[in-house]
Amino acid sequence: MVRIDLGIKGKKVIVTAASKGIGFATAKRFLEEGAKVIISSHDENNLRKAYERLKNLGEVNYIIADLTKPSDVENLIKSGYSTLGGLDVLVYVTGSPKPGNLFELTNEDWINAFYLLLMSAVIAVREAGKLMKSGGRIILSTSMTLKEPLPNLDLSNVVRLSLAGLIKVAARELGEKGILVNGVMPGWTLTDRVDQLVKDRAKREGRSEEEIIRDITRDVPLKRIGKPEEVANVILFLASELSTYVNGVLIPVDGGLIKATL
Ligand SMILES: NC(=O)c1ccc[n+]([C@@H]2O[C@H](COP(=O)([O-])OP(=O)(O)OC[C@H]3O[C@@H](n4cnc5c(N)ncnc54)[C@H](OP(=O)(O)O)[C@@H]3O)[C@@H](O)[C@H]2O)c1
């Protein structure tokens, strides 16, 4: 791989939902570039395992926080800030909402999804925005469902869409302080989450997991599922010194899967 100095060395970074998948891969890439990183998620066992896998790469700590609990999210940003001695980058990733369609999901499912997918992001962005100085970066990892609904993922299709609004609002309101706010929209990415979705769909449709994976990649122009590192690298770019005038955008990382032109 070609080495470029991204200006990430020494940056103080919090990555949420980082025990696995996209969040974990992102924390790993920041550590490889010399950042000081706090990883977070709600399952202490998973978080410890992730910490063990990352600790030899650089300066990493962990803070337990359940993103569905507003007080946990506030505490994460405040404690992360004091542990790191500042905050340069917030990478917000979240847990996966329950699969299901309009007629399967309960009122409670919708309310839970509101806290998991939206309220946590509002609080994290607001609290980080209060503490960050000029040059700060906030990057929200969302989903391709912001551009194109996916079957049986109605909580993501509906609730997560508000993150597009949050990114625009925060980019304007924090832009004045010199803080850039952007997002990425991953497409199919090979994580535990996708493994679960494939199993769920295979069961529902009475088909094999291999058939479902073939179906998924058939629609992807690159004919393969993405890797978590491929999402992490775009996040890293948005946090880097190579990206100084990109603000309020959402970048798809989907192998070309989204069909919309704009
Ligand atoms: N993979 C894809 O193809 C894809 C595509 C588009 C969007 N996305 C979205 O990207 C996000 C990450 O997906 P992924 O595939 O990386 O998932 P993953 O591998 O299943 O990892 C999910 C992460 O979220 C954490 N988490 C779950 N619930 C949490 C909660 N209440 N509070 C704090 N942390 C929580 C988990 O930590 P614990 O150890 O605490 O469980 C884990 O670290 C999801 O929102 C997913 O919907 C994924």
PDBQT file of the ligand as one rigid body, heavy atoms in Angstrom, charges set to zero:
ROOT
HETATM    1  N1  LIG A 301     -22.274  -4.391   7.581  1.00  0.00    +0.000 N 
HETATM    2  C1  LIG A 301     -23.033  -3.842   6.668  1.00  0.00    +0.000 C 
HETATM    3  O1  LIG A 301     -23.229  -4.358   5.559  1.00  0.00    +0.000 OA
HETATM    4  C2  LIG A 301     -23.693  -2.522   6.952  1.00  0.00    +0.000 A 
HETATM    5  C3  LIG A 301     -24.198  -1.788   5.871  1.00  0.00    +0.000 A 
HETATM    6  C4  LIG A 301     -24.807  -0.581   6.122  1.00  0.00    +0.000 A 
HETATM    7  C5  LIG A 301     -24.934  -0.136   7.422  1.00  0.00    +0.000 A 
HETATM    8  N2  LIG A 301     -24.472  -0.881   8.457  1.00  0.00    +0.000 N 
HETATM    9  C6  LIG A 301     -24.662  -0.371   9.797  1.00  0.00    +0.000 C 
HETATM   10  O2  LIG A 301     -23.405  -0.103  10.386  1.00  0.00    +0.000 OA
HETATM   11  C7  LIG A 301     -23.480  -0.336  11.797  1.00  0.00    +0.000 C 
HETATM   12  C8  LIG A 301     -22.379  -1.304  12.184  1.00  0.00    +0.000 C 
HETATM   13  O3  LIG A 301     -22.598  -2.470  11.469  1.00  0.00    +0.000 OA
HETATM   14  P1  LIG A 301     -21.603  -3.704  11.537  1.00  0.00    +0.000 P 
HETATM   15  O4  LIG A 301     -21.925  -4.517  10.361  1.00  0.00    +0.000 OA
HETATM   16  O5  LIG A 301     -20.224  -3.252  11.757  1.00  0.00    +0.000 OA
HETATM   17  O6  LIG A 301     -22.183  -4.422  12.848  1.00  0.00    +0.000 OA
HETATM   18  P2  LIG A 301     -21.551  -5.491  13.863  1.00  0.00    +0.000 P 
HETATM   19  O7  LIG A 301     -20.346  -6.121  13.290  1.00  0.00    +0.000 OA
HETATM   20  O8  LIG A 301     -22.679  -6.332  14.283  1.00  0.00    +0.000 OA
HETATM   21  O9  LIG A 301     -21.090  -4.572  15.078  1.00  0.00    +0.000 OA
HETATM   22  C9  LIG A 301     -22.047  -3.834  15.767  1.00  0.00    +0.000 C 
HETATM   23  C10 LIG A 301     -21.378  -3.022  16.847  1.00  0.00    +0.000 C 
HETATM   24  O10 LIG A 301     -22.385  -2.241  17.489  1.00  0.00    +0.000 OA
HETATM   25  C11 LIG A 301     -22.254  -2.392  18.886  1.00  0.00    +0.000 C 
HETATM   26  N3  LIG A 301     -23.542  -2.185  19.536  1.00  0.00    +0.000 N 
HETATM   27  C12 LIG A 301     -24.700  -2.842  19.310  1.00  0.00    +0.000 A 
HETATM   28  N4  LIG A 301     -25.683  -2.341  20.088  1.00  0.00    +0.000 NA
HETATM   29  C13 LIG A 301     -25.115  -1.364  20.831  1.00  0.00    +0.000 A 
HETATM   30  C14 LIG A 301     -25.607  -0.499  21.832  1.00  0.00    +0.000 A 
HETATM   31  N5  LIG A 301     -26.889  -0.515  22.228  1.00  0.00    +0.000 N 
HETATM   32  N6  LIG A 301     -24.746   0.373  22.408  1.00  0.00    +0.000 NA
HETATM   33  C15 LIG A 301     -23.445   0.401  22.038  1.00  0.00    +0.000 A 
HETATM   34  N7  LIG A 301     -22.921  -0.381  21.079  1.00  0.00    +0.000 NA
HETATM   35  C16 LIG A 301     -23.751  -1.266  20.490  1.00  0.00    +0.000 A 
HETATM   36  C17 LIG A 301     -21.751  -3.798  19.052  1.00  0.00    +0.000 C 
HETATM   37  O11 LIG A 301     -21.135  -3.883  20.315  1.00  0.00    +0.000 OA
HETATM   38  P3  LIG A 301     -21.463  -4.924  21.480  1.00  0.00    +0.000 P 
HETATM   39  O12 LIG A 301     -20.208  -5.667  21.639  1.00  0.00    +0.000 OA
HETATM   40  O13 LIG A 301     -21.768  -4.035  22.638  1.00  0.00    +0.000 OA
HETATM   41  O14 LIG A 301     -22.625  -5.779  21.064  1.00  0.00    +0.000 OA
HETATM   42  C18 LIG A 301     -20.738  -3.858  17.902  1.00  0.00    +0.000 C 
HETATM   43  O15 LIG A 301     -19.518  -3.280  18.300  1.00  0.00    +0.000 OA
HETATM   44  C19 LIG A 301     -24.881  -0.862  12.061  1.00  0.00    +0.000 C 
HETATM   45  O16 LIG A 301     -25.695   0.205  12.501  1.00  0.00    +0.000 OA
HETATM   46  C20 LIG A 301     -25.355  -1.346  10.712  1.00  0.00    +0.000 C 
HETATM   47  O17 LIG A 301     -26.757  -1.286  10.599  1.00  0.00    +0.000 OA
HETATM   48  C21 LIG A 301     -23.831  -2.043   8.255  1.00  0.00    +0.000 A 
ENDROOT
TORSDOF 0
